[in-house]
Amino acid sequence: MIRTFHAAERARLIRFGVSGVGSTALHALIAAVMFALFDATPVIANATAFVCSTAFSYLANTLWSFSSPVTWGNFVRFLAVAMAGLAVTMLLAHGTDALGLARAWSIVAVVLCVPPVTFVLHRLWTYR
């Protein structure tokens, strides 16, 4: 029983990671297309990419990672967790900058902190 539980959690975690990589790749692709084809500003390109990749992330995580139905309730909770992840990302980026660390350290801090926190929040709250 415990082994089955751990295997199911491990599968959720792996699918969550794959969804995150896919979402990040989609964000980068959309931003690049916005820059190349529409001569968009960085703010417009990233805002458009963020909306599209967050929608993809919601659907991928809801339907695949956590095997839940698409509902308004979990959509609103998903957005709350996504915004919390964005806030933590910005705080980490500001913190590493304030400490005078190289920019790469902000990426390391975000990659090490934000996905585990958002996974736990989604597991315990978004898809309860």
CYANA upper distance limits for C-alpha pairs under 8 A (distance plus 0.5 A):
  1 MET  CA      5 PHE  CA      6.78
  2 ILE  CA      6 HIS  CA      6.68
  3 ARG  CA      7 ALA  CA      6.60
  4 THR  CA      8 ALA  CA      6.64
  5 PHE  CA      9 GLU  CA      6.74
  6 HIS  CA     10 ARG  CA      6.48
  7 ALA  CA     11 ALA  CA      6.61
  8 ALA  CA     12 ARG  CA      6.75
  9 GLU  CA     13 LEU  CA      6.60
 10 ARG  CA     14 ILE  CA      6.64
 11 ALA  CA     15 ARG  CA      6.60
 11 ALA  CA     65 SER  CA      8.42
 12 ARG  CA     16 PHE  CA      6.45
 12 ARG  CA     65 SER  CA      5.61
 12 ARG  CA     66 PHE  CA      6.76
 13 LEU  CA     17 GLY  CA      6.68
 13 LEU  CA     65 SER  CA      7.95
 13 LEU  CA    119 PHE  CA      7.99
 14 ILE  CA     18 VAL  CA      6.72
 15 ARG  CA     19 SER  CA      6.52
 15 ARG  CA     61 ASN  CA      8.28
 15 ARG  CA     64 TRP  CA      7.57
 15 ARG  CA     65 SER  CA      5.46
 16 PHE  CA     20 GLY  CA      6.62
 16 PHE  CA     61 ASN  CA      6.83
 16 PHE  CA     65 SER  CA      5.83
 16 PHE  CA    119 PHE  CA      7.88
 17 GLY  CA     21 VAL  CA      6.74
 18 VAL  CA     22 GLY  CA      6.64
 19 SER  CA     23 SER  CA      6.51
 19 SER  CA     57 SER  CA      6.86
 19 SER  CA     60 ALA  CA      6.58
 19 SER  CA     61 ASN  CA      7.11
 19 SER  CA     65 SER  CA      8.12
 20 GLY  CA     24 THR  CA      6.56
 20 GLY  CA     57 SER  CA      7.39
 21 VAL  CA     25 ALA  CA      6.60
 22 GLY  CA     26 LEU  CA      6.58
 23 SER  CA     27 HIS  CA      6.64
 23 SER  CA     53 SER  CA      5.57
 23 SER  CA     54 THR  CA      7.66
 23 SER  CA     56 PHE  CA      6.95
 23 SER  CA     57 SER  CA      6.20
 24 THR  CA     28 ALA  CA      6.78
 24 THR  CA     53 SER  CA      7.54
 25 ALA  CA     29 LEU  CA      6.62
 26 LEU  CA     30 ILE  CA      6.56
 26 LEU  CA     49 ALA  CA      7.97
 26 LEU  CA     52 CYS  CA      8.39
 26 LEU  CA     53 SER  CA      6.41
 27 HIS  CA     31 ALA  CA      6.61
 27 HIS  CA     46 ASN  CA      8.11
 27 HIS  CA     49 ALA  CA      5.22
 27 HIS  CA     50 PHE  CA      6.69
 27 HIS  CA     52 CYS  CA      7.73
 27 HIS  CA     53 SER  CA      5.84
 28 ALA  CA     32 ALA  CA      6.56
 28 ALA  CA     49 ALA  CA      7.77
 29 LEU  CA     33 VAL  CA      6.63
 30 ILE  CA     34 MET  CA      6.57
 30 ILE  CA     45 ALA  CA      7.91
 30 ILE  CA     48 THR  CA      8.06
 30 ILE  CA     49 ALA  CA      5.74
 31 ALA  CA     35 PHE  CA      6.70
 31 ALA  CA     42 PRO  CA      8.48
 31 ALA  CA     45 ALA  CA      5.34
 31 ALA  CA     46 ASN  CA      6.15
 31 ALA  CA     48 THR  CA      7.92
 31 ALA  CA     49 ALA  CA      5.99
 32 ALA  CA     36 ALA  CA      6.52
 32 ALA  CA     45 ALA  CA      8.28
 33 VAL  CA     37 LEU  CA      6.13
 33 VAL  CA     38 PHE  CA      7.90
 34 MET  CA     38 PHE  CA      5.62
 34 MET  CA     39 ASP  CA      6.88
 34 MET  CA     40 ALA  CA      6.02
 34 MET  CA     45 ALA  CA      5.89
 35 PHE  CA     39 ASP  CA      5.23
 35 PHE  CA     40 ALA  CA      5.53
 35 PHE  CA     41 THR  CA      7.65
 35 PHE  CA     42 PRO  CA      8.17
 35 PHE  CA     45 ALA  CA      7.13
 36 ALA  CA     40 ALA  CA      8.46
 40 ALA  CA     44 ILE  CA      6.52
 40 ALA  CA     45 ALA  CA      6.16
 41 THR  CA     45 ALA  CA      6.52
 42 PRO  CA     46 ASN  CA      6.40
 43 VAL  CA     47 ALA  CA      6.40
 44 ILE  CA     48 THR  CA      6.54
 45 ALA  CA     49 ALA  CA      6.59
 46 ASN  CA     50 PHE  CA      6.32
 47 ALA  CA     51 VAL  CA      6.78
 48 THR  CA     52 CYS  CA      6.81
 49 ALA  CA     53 SER  CA      6.41
 50 PHE  CA     54 THR  CA      6.34
 51 VAL  CA     55 ALA  CA      6.73
 52 CYS  CA     56 PHE  CA      6.77
 53 SER  CA     57 SER  CA      6.44
 54 THR  CA     58 TYR  CA      6.54
 54 THR  CA     82 ALA  CA      8.44
 55 ALA  CA     59 LEU  CA      6.84
 56 PHE  CA     60 ALA  CA      6.49
 57 SER  CA     61 ASN  CA      6.34
 58 TYR  CA     62 THR  CA      6.31
 58 TYR  CA     75 PHE  CA      7.77
 58 TYR  CA     78 PHE  CA      7.42
 59 LEU  CA     63 LEU  CA      6.31
 59 LEU  CA     64 TRP  CA      8.29
 59 LEU  CA     70 VAL  CA      8.10
 60 ALA  CA     64 TRP  CA      5.85
 60 ALA  CA     65 SER  CA      7.11
 61 ASN  CA     65 SER  CA      4.96
 61 ASN  CA     66 PHE  CA      6.36
 61 ASN  CA     67 SER  CA      8.15
 62 THR  CA     66 PHE  CA      5.92
 62 THR  CA     67 SER  CA      6.30
 62 THR  CA     68 SER  CA      5.67
 62 THR  CA     69 PRO  CA      7.16
 62 THR  CA     70 VAL  CA      7.07
 62 THR  CA    127 TYR  CA      8.33
 63 LEU  CA     67 SER  CA      5.24
 63 LEU  CA     68 SER  CA      6.10
 63 LEU  CA     69 PRO  CA      7.13
 63 LEU  CA     70 VAL  CA      7.87
 64 TRP  CA     68 SER  CA      8.40
 66 PHE  CA    123 ARG  CA      8.24
 66 PHE  CA    127 TYR  CA      7.56
 68 SER  CA    127 TYR  CA      7.33
 70 VAL  CA     74 ASN  CA      7.69
 70 VAL  CA     75 PHE  CA      7.76
 71 THR  CA     75 PHE  CA      6.59
 72 TRP  CA     76 VAL  CA      6.59
 73 GLY  CA     77 ARG  CA      6.84
 74 ASN  CA     78 PHE  CA      6.30
 74 ASN  CA    126 THR  CA      5.79
 74 ASN  CA    127 TYR  CA      6.73
 75 PHE  CA     79 LEU  CA      6.72
 75 PHE  CA    126 THR  CA      8.39
 76 VAL  CA     80 ALA  CA      6.76
 77 ARG  CA     81 VAL  CA      6.76
 77 ARG  CA    125 TRP  CA      7.88
 77 ARG  CA    126 THR  CA      5.55
 78 PHE  CA     82 ALA  CA      6.57
 78 PHE  CA    122 HIS  CA      7.51
 78 PHE  CA    126 THR  CA      6.15
 79 LEU  CA     83 MET  CA      6.53
 80 ALA  CA     84 ALA  CA      6.66
 81 VAL  CA     85 GLY  CA      6.59
 81 VAL  CA    118 THR  CA      6.97
 81 VAL  CA    121 LEU  CA      7.35
 81 VAL  CA    122 HIS  CA      7.67
 81 VAL  CA    126 THR  CA      8.26
 82 ALA  CA     86 LEU  CA      6.69
 82 ALA  CA    118 THR  CA      8.02
 83 MET  CA     87 ALA  CA      6.67
 84 ALA  CA     88 VAL  CA      6.69
 85 GLY  CA     89 THR  CA      6.54
 85 GLY  CA    114 VAL  CA      6.49
 85 GLY  CA    117 VAL  CA      8.46
 85 GLY  CA    118 THR  CA      7.05
 86 LEU  CA     90 MET  CA      6.70
 87 ALA  CA     91 LEU  CA      6.67
 88 VAL  CA     92 LEU  CA      6.57
 88 VAL  CA    110 VAL  CA      8.45
 88 VAL  CA    114 VAL  CA      7.48
 89 THR  CA     93 ALA  CA      6.62
 89 THR  CA    110 VAL  CA      6.25
 89 THR  CA    114 VAL  CA      7.42
 90 MET  CA     94 HIS  CA      6.53
 91 LEU  CA     95 GLY  CA      6.42
 92 LEU  CA     96 THR  CA      6.61
 92 LEU  CA    106 SER  CA      6.75
 92 LEU  CA    109 ALA  CA      7.11
 92 LEU  CA    110 VAL  CA      7.08
 93 ALA  CA     97 ASP  CA      6.67
 93 ALA  CA    106 SER  CA      5.45
 93 ALA  CA    107 ILE  CA      8.19
 93 ALA  CA    110 VAL  CA      8.23
 94 HIS  CA     98 ALA  CA      6.49
 95 GLY  CA     99 LEU  CA      6.68
 96 THR  CA    100 GLY  CA      6.87
 96 THR  CA    101 LEU  CA      5.91
 96 THR  CA    102 ALA  CA      8.13
 96 THR  CA    103 ARG  CA      8.03
 96 THR  CA    105 TRP  CA      7.22
 96 THR  CA    106 SER  CA      6.16
 97 ASP  CA    101 LEU  CA      6.34
 97 ASP  CA    102 ALA  CA      7.98
 97 ASP  CA    103 ARG  CA      7.70
 97 ASP  CA    106 SER  CA      8.19
101 LEU  CA    105 TRP  CA      6.93
101 LEU  CA    106 SER  CA      8.49
102 ALA  CA    106 SER  CA      8.09
103 ARG  CA    107 ILE  CA      7.55
104 ALA  CA    108 VAL  CA      6.88
105 TRP  CA    109 ALA  CA      6.53
106 SER  CA    110 VAL  CA      6.60
107 ILE  CA    111 VAL  CA      6.54
108 VAL  CA    112 LEU  CA      6.58
109 ALA  CA    113 CYS  CA      6.48
110 VAL  CA    114 VAL  CA      5.91
110 VAL  CA    115 PRO  CA      8.40
111 VAL  CA    115 PRO  CA      6.99
112 LEU  CA    116 PRO  CA      7.86
113 CYS  CA    117 VAL  CA      6.91
114 VAL  CA    118 THR  CA      6.54
115 PRO  CA    119 PHE  CA      6.45
116 PRO  CA    120 VAL  CA      6.78
117 VAL  CA    121 LEU  CA      6.70
118 THR  CA    122 HIS  CA      6.43
119 PHE  CA    123 ARG  CA      6.49
120 VAL  CA    124 LEU  CA      6.48
121 LEU  CA    125 TRP  CA      6.02
121 LEU  CA    126 THR  CA      7.20
122 HIS  CA    126 THR  CA      4.95
122 HIS  CA    127 TYR  CA      6.39
123 ARG  CA    127 TYR  CA      6.25
123 ARG  CA    128 ARG  CA      7.22
124 LEU  CA    128 ARG  CA      6.24
